[in-house]
Amino acid sequence: MAINQKYSYNGYNPESQVIIDKKAELKQKLDKGVLLGKSFYKTKREEMLILNEQLKNLQITKIEYNLAMKLLRDELKQILTDNDALDYKGYSAACSGMKRGWKRKSLLDIPAKEFNNTEIIGSCFAQDNPFTDVFPSGITGVTFVNCNLNNCNIPAGNIIQGGSNKHHKAQNDGEEWIVNNNLKPIEPLKPKNYDTYNLSKDPKDLPIKPLTESIIVQAEKAKVKAGRKAKILEVAGNPTLLDELINSGKEL
């Protein structure tokens, strides 16, 4: 089965020729932008020196200085746009854009043929709300390998290998819980956190009203507070340890 290069690896396979070509294209635009930027600031050097001197001598306010500099930057941006070039910030944003993947995105309007009978590897399609339709209903023969499909409905006729396809929702304790088809909580999405603080994982013990702060955060704060109290009690009855703590300058 062919690997779906567009939707695998979060849509960004570094070894894909498409990605290699795109990065080379962006680098060319960056190089062009660097040259244009140097040329621009060379012609504007005198103007910028005058602005700096005026600011230093209080001839203009900081607001006026910032506005003048913004106008210069806007002028350069327009030059880059007109010449299909990029500054480093634009280059970085374009590279990051290729790696964003498909999290929180709907693909319902994508033709099913883009997915059918392919293998999608290592991508994140996770959604905020449980049982969300993400993929076009007509997809078939797709194998999702090690993908994050949490809160995604997967149409019949497709396979999930590894990864995760849990449906979860925030509960009154401020944490995400796996839910059933009726959106009723079953167990915490991250049970180890509850085990760490000996907290109940029984949905019957969930607070009736929403907490203002996650139960895990509260538990961690309580643990830190208890540790500080224990340290204070330890040094309070031991003059040597108390002197060492005071001389060290450390906080409890």
Contacts in CASP RR format, 6 or more apart in sequence:
PFRMAT RR
TARGET T0000
AUTHOR 0000-0000-0000
METHOD contacts of the structure
MODEL  1
MAINQKYSYNGYNPESQVIIDKKAELKQKLDKGVLLGKSFYKTKREEMLI
LNEQLKNLQITKIEYNLAMKLLRDELKQILTDNDALDYKGYSAACSGMKR
GWKRKSLLDIPAKEFNNTEIIGSCFAQDNPFTDVFPSGITGVTFVNCNLN
NCNIPAGNIIQGGSNKHHKAQNDGEEWIVNNNLKPIEPLKPKNYDTYNLS
KDPKDLPIKPLTESIIVQAEKAKVKAGRKAKILEVAGNPTLLDELINSGK
EL
1 117 0 8 1.000
1 118 0 8 1.000
1 119 0 8 1.000
1 143 0 8 1.000
2 117 0 8 1.000
2 118 0 8 1.000
2 119 0 8 1.000
3 118 0 8 1.000
3 119 0 8 1.000
3 120 0 8 1.000
3 121 0 8 1.000
4 114 0 8 1.000
4 115 0 8 1.000
4 118 0 8 1.000
4 119 0 8 1.000
4 120 0 8 1.000
4 142 0 8 1.000
5 11 0 8 1.000
5 13 0 8 1.000
5 16 0 8 1.000
5 18 0 8 1.000
6 114 0 8 1.000
7 102 0 8 1.000
7 114 0 8 1.000
7 115 0 8 1.000
7 118 0 8 1.000
7 120 0 8 1.000
7 123 0 8 1.000
8 119 0 8 1.000
8 120 0 8 1.000
8 121 0 8 1.000
8 122 0 8 1.000
8 123 0 8 1.000
9 16 0 8 1.000
9 121 0 8 1.000
9 122 0 8 1.000
9 123 0 8 1.000
10 99 0 8 1.000
10 100 0 8 1.000
10 101 0 8 1.000
10 102 0 8 1.000
10 122 0 8 1.000
10 123 0 8 1.000
10 124 0 8 1.000
11 98 0 8 1.000
11 99 0 8 1.000
11 101 0 8 1.000
11 102 0 8 1.000
11 123 0 8 1.000
12 19 0 8 1.000
12 98 0 8 1.000
12 99 0 8 1.000
12 101 0 8 1.000
13 19 0 8 1.000
14 20 0 8 1.000
19 98 0 8 1.000
22 98 0 8 1.000
23 95 0 8 1.000
26 86 0 8 1.000
26 91 0 8 1.000
26 94 0 8 1.000
26 95 0 8 1.000
27 91 0 8 1.000
29 84 0 8 1.000
29 85 0 8 1.000
29 86 0 8 1.000
29 91 0 8 1.000
30 85 0 8 1.000
30 86 0 8 1.000
30 87 0 8 1.000
30 88 0 8 1.000
30 91 0 8 1.000
32 83 0 8 1.000
32 84 0 8 1.000
32 85 0 8 1.000
32 86 0 8 1.000
33 80 0 8 1.000
33 83 0 8 1.000
33 85 0 8 1.000
33 86 0 8 1.000
33 87 0 8 1.000
34 87 0 8 1.000
34 88 0 8 1.000
36 76 0 8 1.000
36 79 0 8 1.000
36 80 0 8 1.000
36 83 0 8 1.000
36 85 0 8 1.000
37 76 0 8 1.000
37 79 0 8 1.000
37 80 0 8 1.000
37 87 0 8 1.000
40 75 0 8 1.000
40 76 0 8 1.000
40 79 0 8 1.000
41 48 0 8 1.000
41 76 0 8 1.000
44 72 0 8 1.000
47 72 0 8 1.000
48 69 0 8 1.000
48 72 0 8 1.000
51 60 0 8 1.000
51 65 0 8 1.000
51 68 0 8 1.000
51 69 0 8 1.000
53 59 0 8 1.000
54 60 0 8 1.000
54 65 0 8 1.000
55 62 0 8 1.000
55 65 0 8 1.000
60 68 0 8 1.000
76 87 0 8 1.000
77 87 0 8 1.000
79 85 0 8 1.000
80 86 0 8 1.000
80 87 0 8 1.000
86 94 0 8 1.000
101 123 0 8 1.000
101 124 0 8 1.000
102 123 0 8 1.000
102 124 0 8 1.000
102 125 0 8 1.000
103 124 0 8 1.000
103 125 0 8 1.000
103 126 0 8 1.000
103 127 0 8 1.000
103 148 0 8 1.000
104 126 0 8 1.000
104 127 0 8 1.000
104 128 0 8 1.000
105 125 0 8 1.000
105 134 0 8 1.000
106 133 0 8 1.000
106 134 0 8 1.000
107 125 0 8 1.000
107 134 0 8 1.000
107 135 0 8 1.000
107 136 0 8 1.000
108 133 0 8 1.000
108 134 0 8 1.000
108 135 0 8 1.000
108 136 0 8 1.000
109 136 0 8 1.000
110 135 0 8 1.000
110 136 0 8 1.000
111 136 0 8 1.000
112 136 0 8 1.000
112 137 0 8 1.000
112 138 0 8 1.000
112 139 0 8 1.000
112 140 0 8 1.000
115 135 0 8 1.000
115 136 0 8 1.000
115 139 0 8 1.000
115 142 0 8 1.000
116 138 0 8 1.000
116 139 0 8 1.000
116 140 0 8 1.000
116 141 0 8 1.000
116 142 0 8 1.000
117 140 0 8 1.000
117 141 0 8 1.000
117 142 0 8 1.000
118 141 0 8 1.000
118 142 0 8 1.000
118 143 0 8 1.000
119 142 0 8 1.000
119 143 0 8 1.000
119 145 0 8 1.000
120 142 0 8 1.000
120 143 0 8 1.000
120 144 0 8 1.000
120 145 0 8 1.000
120 147 0 8 1.000
121 145 0 8 1.000
121 146 0 8 1.000
121 147 0 8 1.000
122 145 0 8 1.000
122 146 0 8 1.000
122 147 0 8 1.000
122 148 0 8 1.000
122 163 0 8 1.000
123 147 0 8 1.000
123 148 0 8 1.000
124 147 0 8 1.000
124 148 0 8 1.000
125 134 0 8 1.000
125 135 0 8 1.000
125 147 0 8 1.000
125 148 0 8 1.000
125 149 0 8 1.000
125 152 0 8 1.000
126 148 0 8 1.000
126 149 0 8 1.000
126 150 0 8 1.000
126 151 0 8 1.000
126 152 0 8 1.000
127 134 0 8 1.000
127 150 0 8 1.000
127 151 0 8 1.000
127 152 0 8 1.000
128 151 0 8 1.000
129 151 0 8 1.000
129 169 0 8 1.000
130 151 0 8 1.000
130 167 0 8 1.000
130 168 0 8 1.000
130 169 0 8 1.000
130 179 0 8 1.000
130 183 0 8 1.000
131 151 0 8 1.000
131 153 0 8 1.000
131 167 0 8 1.000
131 181 0 8 1.000
132 151 0 8 1.000
132 152 0 8 1.000
132 153 0 8 1.000
133 153 0 8 1.000
134 152 0 8 1.000
134 153 0 8 1.000
135 142 0 8 1.000
135 152 0 8 1.000
135 153 0 8 1.000
135 154 0 8 1.000
135 155 0 8 1.000
136 155 0 8 1.000
137 155 0 8 1.000
138 155 0 8 1.000
139 155 0 8 1.000
139 158 0 8 1.000
140 155 0 8 1.000
140 157 0 8 1.000
140 158 0 8 1.000
141 157 0 8 1.000
141 158 0 8 1.000
141 159 0 8 1.000
142 157 0 8 1.000
142 158 0 8 1.000
142 159 0 8 1.000
143 158 0 8 1.000
143 159 0 8 1.000
143 160 0 8 1.000
143 161 0 8 1.000
144 154 0 8 1.000
144 158 0 8 1.000
144 159 0 8 1.000
144 160 0 8 1.000
144 161 0 8 1.000
144 163 0 8 1.000
145 161 0 8 1.000
145 162 0 8 1.000
145 163 0 8 1.000
146 161 0 8 1.000
146 162 0 8 1.000
146 163 0 8 1.000
147 160 0 8 1.000
147 162 0 8 1.000
147 163 0 8 1.000
147 164 0 8 1.000
148 163 0 8 1.000
148 164 0 8 1.000
149 160 0 8 1.000
149 163 0 8 1.000
149 164 0 8 1.000
149 165 0 8 1.000
150 164 0 8 1.000
150 165 0 8 1.000
150 166 0 8 1.000
150 167 0 8 1.000
150 168 0 8 1.000
151 166 0 8 1.000
151 167 0 8 1.000
151 168 0 8 1.000
152 165 0 8 1.000
154 160 0 8 1.000
154 165 0 8 1.000
166 178 0 8 1.000
166 189 0 8 1.000
167 178 0 8 1.000
167 179 0 8 1.000
168 176 0 8 1.000
168 177 0 8 1.000
168 178 0 8 1.000
168 179 0 8 1.000
168 189 0 8 1.000
169 176 0 8 1.000
169 177 0 8 1.000
169 179 0 8 1.000
169 183 0 8 1.000
169 185 0 8 1.000
170 176 0 8 1.000
170 177 0 8 1.000
171 177 0 8 1.000
171 185 0 8 1.000
171 203 0 8 1.000
171 206 0 8 1.000
172 206 0 8 1.000
172 207 0 8 1.000
172 208 0 8 1.000
172 209 0 8 1.000
172 210 0 8 1.000
172 211 0 8 1.000
173 206 0 8 1.000
173 207 0 8 1.000
173 211 0 8 1.000
173 214 0 8 1.000
173 215 0 8 1.000
174 210 0 8 1.000
174 211 0 8 1.000
174 213 0 8 1.000
174 214 0 8 1.000
174 215 0 8 1.000
175 188 0 8 1.000
175 189 0 8 1.000
175 190 0 8 1.000
175 193 0 8 1.000
175 214 0 8 1.000
175 215 0 8 1.000
175 216 0 8 1.000
176 188 0 8 1.000
176 189 0 8 1.000
176 190 0 8 1.000
177 185 0 8 1.000
177 186 0 8 1.000
177 187 0 8 1.000
177 188 0 8 1.000
177 189 0 8 1.000
177 203 0 8 1.000
177 206 0 8 1.000
178 185 0 8 1.000
178 186 0 8 1.000
178 187 0 8 1.000
178 188 0 8 1.000
178 189 0 8 1.000
179 185 0 8 1.000
179 186 0 8 1.000
180 186 0 8 1.000
184 203 0 8 1.000
185 203 0 8 1.000
185 206 0 8 1.000
186 203 0 8 1.000
187 201 0 8 1.000
187 203 0 8 1.000
188 194 0 8 1.000
188 201 0 8 1.000
191 201 0 8 1.000
193 199 0 8 1.000
193 216 0 8 1.000
194 200 0 8 1.000
194 201 0 8 1.000
194 216 0 8 1.000
195 201 0 8 1.000
196 219 0 8 1.000
197 216 0 8 1.000
197 219 0 8 1.000
197 220 0 8 1.000
197 223 0 8 1.000
199 215 0 8 1.000
199 216 0 8 1.000
199 219 0 8 1.000
207 215 0 8 1.000
211 218 0 8 1.000
228 252 0 8 1.000
231 252 0 8 1.000
232 252 0 8 1.000
234 241 0 8 1.000
235 241 0 8 1.000
235 242 0 8 1.000
235 245 0 8 1.000
236 242 0 8 1.000
245 252 0 8 1.000
END
